[in-house]
Amino acid sequence: MTGKALEGLRIIEFCDEIGSYGGKLLADLGAEVIKVEPAGGRLQRKTPPFYRDPGNPDTSIAFWVHNTSKKSVTIDLDSEEGQRLARALALTADAVLEDYPPGYLSARGLGYEALSTLKPSLVYTSMTGFGQTGPHSRYAYIDMVGQAMGGIMTLAGDPDDPPHTIYGNQANISASLNGAIGTLLGVLHAEATGEGQSVDVSAQDAVSMSMETAMMTWDMQKRNRTRTGARGMIPVSIPAFGVYKATDGYCILYVTAPAGADFPALVDWMREKGMEGDLDEEPYRTISSELNMRFLTQVMADPSSVETIAPQLKHINDLVEAFCATLSARELYEEGQRRLLLVGICSTPKDLAENTQLRAREWYQALAMEFLDTTLEFPGPPYRLSESPAAISRPPRLGEHNGEVLAGLGAGEQGGIR
């Protein structure tokens, strides 16, 4: 077993909400990621919730989750000395990550053109709302604008409701993921050829990839996909297809979908519990036996084909709802999965904290937050590398590494750092 996968790679990060997660991914894999911040920190450090001390830039949980394993230095990018320091620091790196609006860093002598002239092998990744080019490149941006302009809001929610945002800054996460991938590709190219390059990531571009077949549907059929809520791509109400209430929460059931057992397996379970109702009688017996992948394919191709049996489908679904309401979410999940039914718990954070699968894979990692005199659990990396495992360390305090990182660059308290 060797060290971490990206040991020896140095990255200077000028990122906030759009690009910080990309830097975290690389830092957790072993890259030395040095985050350059203003004296008061950028927006993430000011974003609630906070741990114990509201307003303290070192206790923002929003900052913590996107900035593990990094170092932090504070540099005033609006001063000549700060610009000199940031430029000197960037030239020690293999790659730069940034998410300022287009033109911001260039105006301070820290853009790709200026730095690549001084270091041709440098990989320079920019993650912005709309990219570096095009008529919208300088438009104002936050994650919700990215979700809207990327199209995924039109597919989120129920058909009778307006478009919905998806929780968790998904446009920013999409940009960060693609920024991290693009950076690694650029580094591979630079190592092979000595040639650096600009990596231009648009959050709108990145999040639009989440629309899957919706764009192709429009291209080929000139038809917009509609919101379908918990049914997914199924345009009509099908028994055991959607979110169902348990005694203590909710579960998702996608019975008859690919990779799972067909509907009769659920009926067998209901029968064992004495809750099959009249599903062994006609016409419900025949309909239940035909609720399989072939049936779903027919429904997706021609939703009107099931209109004549819609009342019977509703009756069957009512029986499924009544059955689910007698079981806990965990019972539904574990016994359902034992029967190869596609069932999942709609997990709360508490559910995830107690999840035996995540615990068995040691996904949660305890980090000593010595400046707070406590140890806290953080979500770990979403991958397992057998020979160069990733491991996270705590997020940095604001300017924690000024002395270590900037001293060799001739920095001083009266210069560009504070």
N, C-alpha and C positions, 0 to 999 in steps of 0.2 A: 504494500500500500504506500502510495506517495502522499505528498501534501495536497492542498486544495488545488482544484483544476486550474484556476487563474492566477496562482501565485506568480509574482514577478511582473504582473501587469499593473501599470500605474494609470489611473484615470482621475482627471480633475473635473469636478461636477459643479456647474452653475445652474442648479435645478431647484424648482419648487414643486408645485402640485402636479404639473404635467409629467415631469421626467424623473422625479425622485425614486419611484418604484423601479425604474430601469437600472438606476445606479445601485439600489439595494440588491437586486438580483446578481449583479456582477460582484459586489462586495461580499455577499454571502458565499460566493464561489471562490473567494480568495484574492480577488483584485484589491489593490490598495486604492480605495476611492476617497478622495479628499474633497469634501464639500466646501465650497466657497460661499460665505454668507455675509450680509451686511451686519453691522454691529448689533442691531436689534433682532436679527433673524428675518427671514421672509415669511410669507403668509402661513405656511404650514405650522411654524412654531407658535403662532398666535391663534390657532384653530382649536376649539374645544372638541372633545372633553379633555380636561386636565386631571392629572393624578395629584390629589391633595392640595395643590397650590395653584388656583386659577390665575392665569395670566403669566405664570413663570414660563419662559421660553424653553426651559429644560424639562418641562413636565407635560407637554402636549402629547396625548396619546396619538393624535392624528399624525404628528411628526414621527413619533417612535416607530409606528408600524411600517413606514416607508423609508426608514433611514438606518436600519440596523447595519452593524459591521463597518460603518464609515468613520472617517475622521472629519473634524470640523475646524475651519479657520475663518477668521473674520477679516475681510478686506473691504475698504471703501473704494468701490469701483468708480466713484465720481471724482476722486482726487488723482492727480498725476502720479503720485507715489503709489497709490493703490493700483492703478493701472499697470505701472511698471512691475509691481510685485506679482500681480495676477498673470501678466505676460510671462515673466520669468518662471513662474510655477507651471504654467501650461506647457512651456517648452521642455519641462522635465518629464512630461507624460507621454504615454503611448496614444492616449485618446482623451478627448474633451467631450463632455455631455453638457448641453445647455437647453433651457426652455424659455429664455427671454423672448419678448416679441421681436420679430425680424427687424434687424437694424440696430437694436439696442447695444449689443456687444461690439458690433462693427464700428459704431460711433465712438467707442472707447478704445479702439485699437486692439480689440480682442475677438474679432470675427475670423472666419475661416481664411479669408484672403490674406490678412495680415500674418496670422500664425503659421499658415502653410508655407508662406514665403520664407519664414525663418526656420521651419522644420518641415520639409516636404513629406516626411513619413507619417505625419500626424493624421489621425482619424478624428474627424470633428462631427459629432452627431447633434443635430438640432431637432428638438421635439416641440412643435407648436400646434396651434389649433388648426391652421389651414395650410401649413407648409411655407416655404420660403419664396415661392413664386405664385403667380396667378392673381386675378383681380381681388380676391378676398384675403390675400396673405396677411394683410395688416388689420383685418377686422378684429374687434374685441372678442375675447373667448373666455368661457369657463366650461367645465365639464358638461353641464346641461345643454349648452349651446352645441357642443360637440355631439352629444347623443342625438339632439334634434336634427342637426345638419347631416349626420352620418346615417340617418334613416331608421335606426333601431327603435326609436320611440313609436313609430307608426305601427310596429308589430308587437308592442308591449301593452298588456292589459286586455280587457274584455271588449268585444266588438261594439257594445253599446256605450262604452265610455270614451272620453278623449284619449289621445296618446299619453303614455306614462313614461316617466324616467325610470331607469333601472338603478337600484341602490348600489352605491359603492364606487362612484367616479369611474364608471366603466370606459368612458372615452379616454380618460387619462391613463388608465391601466393598459388599454389597448395600445396607446401611443408608446408607453414605457416598454411594454413587452417587445414591440417591434423595434424600438430604439436600441434595446439591449442586443437583440439579434443582429440588427444592422451594424452595431458597433463591433461585435465579434467577427462578422464577415469582413468588415473593413480592416480589422487587425490581422486576420488571416491573410488578406491580400497584401497588406503592408509588409508582413513578415516574409512573404514569398517574393515580393518585387521591390521592396523599399519605397513603394509609392503609397502615400496616404490619400485620403479623399474626404469629401463632404458627404454625410449621410443625412438626408432631409426627410424627416418623418412628420406627416400630417395626422393629427388626431382624427380628422374627418375621414381621411383615407382608411386609417387603421380600423376605426369602429364600423365603417361600412362593410368590412369583411364579415361582420357578425350577421349580416342579413342573409347569408347562405344563398338559397335559391331564389330569393325575392327579386333580385336584380335580373337574373336570367328569365324569370317568369315574365317580367315586364318586357324584356328584350324580344322574347319569342312570341308572347301572347298578347302584349299590350294590355296586361291586366295587373292591377296592384294587388298584392297579397293583403288580406285583411287580418285584423287582430282576432285571435281565437282563444285568448285567456289560457286557462289551465288545460284545455283540450289539445294544445299544440297545433299541429297541422290538420287535425280532424275538424271539419267545418260544421258538424252536427253533433248533438248530444248522444254519446255512446255509453252503455253501462260499463262501469269499472274503468273509466277513462277520465281522469281529472283529480281534483283535490277532494278528499273525503274526511269528515270529522270523526276523530276517535274520542275516547273518553277523556283524554288528557292532552289533546293537540290535534294535529292534522297529518295525514299521509297522502302521498301521490300514488295513484294506481294507473298503470298503463298496460292493463291486461289485454292480451291479443297483439300487442306491438311486437316487432321483431325481437328475438333473443329471449322471450319469456314464454311461459306456459299459456295455453289458450284458456278461454273463459270457462269451459267445463271443469277445469281444475279448481277454479274458485267456487263453482257450484257444489263440487264435492265437499269442499271445506264448509260451506254454508249448510249443507245437508248434515254433516257430522255434528254441527252445533244446533240442529233443529231449526234453522232459519232460512231454509230454501223456499218457504212459502209454496206457491203453486208453479215453481219452475219445472217440475216434473210433469206438468200438464200442458196440453196444447192450447194456444200456439207457442207458449213460452219455451217448451222443451226444444222444439225445432229451431226457433230463433236463437236460443242460447247455444245450441250445438254449432250454429253457423257464425258465431261471433269469433272469427279468426282473422288471420292476416289477409286472406283472400277477400273477406268481407270489407275490411278496412280499405284495401286497395280500390274496391268498387266504390266505396263511399267517397274517397278522395277524388276519384275520376268523375263521379256523377252524384253529388249530394242529394239531388231530387229522387234518386232511386230508393231511398229509405223513407220518404215522406209518408208512404202508406202504412208503415209499421211504426211510425213515431210514437203513438200511444203505448204500444207494447214495449218499446224500448224504454220509455219513461217508467213504466211499471217495473220492469226488471231492475232499472237503476235505483228506484225507490227501495227495493229489497236489498240491494247492495249497500245503500246508505244506511239502512237500519242495521244490517249486519256489522258494518264498520263501527257504528256508534256503540256497540257493546264491548269493543276491545280497546286496549290501550294502544298508543302509537307503536310502542316497542313490540307488543304482541302481533300487531298487524304486519310489521316489518319482518321480524324474525321468523314467524311461522309462514308468512307469505313467501319469503325468500326460500325457506326450506322446501316449499312446494314449487319453486322456480317461477313464482309469479313476480312480475315487475312491480315492486312496491318500495317506496322510500319514505322515510320520515321527513316532514317539513321541519328541519332542525332549527331550534333556537340556539343562540350562543351557549346557553346552559347545556343543551343536548350535545353540542359539539365538544364542550369541555369534558363531558362524561362519556364520550363515544369510545367504545372499546377498540374499534379498529384504528382510530387515530392514536390512541394510547399505545396499542401494540406496535405501531410503526414509529413510536417515539417522535411524533410530529411536533408536539409541544416541547419547547426548550426553555429551561429555567435560566434566566440571566440575572446576575448580581448587579443591582443598581446601587452601588456602594454610596453614591452621593445622596441617596435617599434612605440609606440604611435598611434596604429591603431586597428581596428577590422576587422577580415577577416572571410569569410564563408568557412567552411569545410564540406565535405561530412560526413553525420552522419552514425550511425549503420544501417545495412541492415535488421534489425529485430525489432519487437515491442514486448516487454514484458509488459503485462498489470499490473502486481503487483510489478515488480522490474525493471523498465525501465532503459535502458542504456543511458548514456549521456557522451559526450566527453569533455575533457578539453584540453587546448593548449599543444602542444609538448614542451618538456623541453629545456632550454638552456644548453649548454655543461657544465657539472659539477655543475648545478644549485643547487643540493641538497646535495653537499658534506658535508656541516656542519650539516644538519639535519640527514643524514643517517649514516655518518661515525664517527661522534664525539664519539659516545658511544663505538666504537670499538678500541679506542686508536689511531686514525689516526692523523697525523700531516703533515705539509707542507714539512717536510724533510723526510717523510716516503714514502708511496706508492701512495699518491695523489698529485695533482698539482693544 
